[in-house]
Amino acid sequence: MEIPVDDGIVLYTYWRSSAAYRVRIGLALKGLAFEARPVHLVREGGEQHHDAYRGLNPQQLVPTLLHDGHVLTQSLAILEYLEERFPQVPLLPADAAGRARVRALAQLVACDIHPINNLRVMQYL
Ligand SMILES: N[C@@H](CCC(=O)N[C@@H](CS)C(=O)NCC(=O)O)C(=O)O
């Protein structure tokens, strides 16, 4: 069941983006309702580079999450924010070693694998 969030959560996302997937999975596990705003990363030279979106996310990447007057970027930072603001259905284990393991797995993907198989790297190559 989805929990409606009074002040609304908006996620700028792209269906094939693994970084946006991370956030969508977190929102789904927590059962948080959100409005998805698609950013097509390929069409028209990539909508992430269009002025309107660049104003929101100067790095020109998805995801970007809007909540409570905040503009949040970077999937892991967004997940930590959601964990703190909506602690029901925690994403992290209760013990410190468990949390370190989950963070290590997340960083393995987000910091070591993903940066080198990204769209902009592929386009450059
Ligand atoms: N470290 C960032 C990575 C974000 C990222 O690289 N997103 C990709 C999609 S998975 C993107 O927007 N790529 C657009 C591009 O390379 O131009 C995060 O975890 O949010």
PDBQT file of the ligand as one rigid body, heavy atoms in Angstrom, charges set to zero:
ROOT
HETATM    1  N1  LIG A 201      26.183   9.337  -8.748  1.00  0.00    +0.000 N 
HETATM    2  C1  LIG A 201      24.949   9.714  -9.372  1.00  0.00    +0.000 C 
HETATM    3  C2  LIG A 201      24.898   9.194 -10.782  1.00  0.00    +0.000 C 
HETATM    4  C3  LIG A 201      23.735   9.755 -11.572  1.00  0.00    +0.000 C 
HETATM    5  C4  LIG A 201      23.851   9.350 -13.017  1.00  0.00    +0.000 C 
HETATM    6  O1  LIG A 201      24.961   9.141 -13.538  1.00  0.00    +0.000 OA
HETATM    7  N2  LIG A 201      22.712   9.224 -13.691  1.00  0.00    +0.000 N 
HETATM    8  C5  LIG A 201      22.740   8.847 -15.103  1.00  0.00    +0.000 C 
HETATM    9  C6  LIG A 201      21.653   7.845 -15.414  1.00  0.00    +0.000 C 
HETATM   10  S1  LIG A 201      21.898   6.324 -14.556  1.00  0.00    +0.000 SA
HETATM   11  C7  LIG A 201      22.522  10.049 -15.983  1.00  0.00    +0.000 C 
HETATM   12  O2  LIG A 201      21.717  10.910 -15.656  1.00  0.00    +0.000 OA
HETATM   13  N3  LIG A 201      23.244  10.099 -17.108  1.00  0.00    +0.000 N 
HETATM   14  C8  LIG A 201      23.099  11.160 -18.041  1.00  0.00    +0.000 C 
HETATM   15  C9  LIG A 201      24.331  11.397 -18.823  1.00  0.00    +0.000 C 
HETATM   16  O3  LIG A 201      25.321  10.672 -18.650  1.00  0.00    +0.000 OA
HETATM   17  O4  LIG A 201      24.310  12.327 -19.633  1.00  0.00    +0.000 OA
HETATM   18  C10 LIG A 201      23.769   9.160  -8.555  1.00  0.00    +0.000 C 
HETATM   19  O5  LIG A 201      23.950   8.114  -7.928  1.00  0.00    +0.000 OA
HETATM   20  O6  LIG A 201      22.706   9.798  -8.533  1.00  0.00    +0.000 OA
ENDROOT
TORSDOF 0
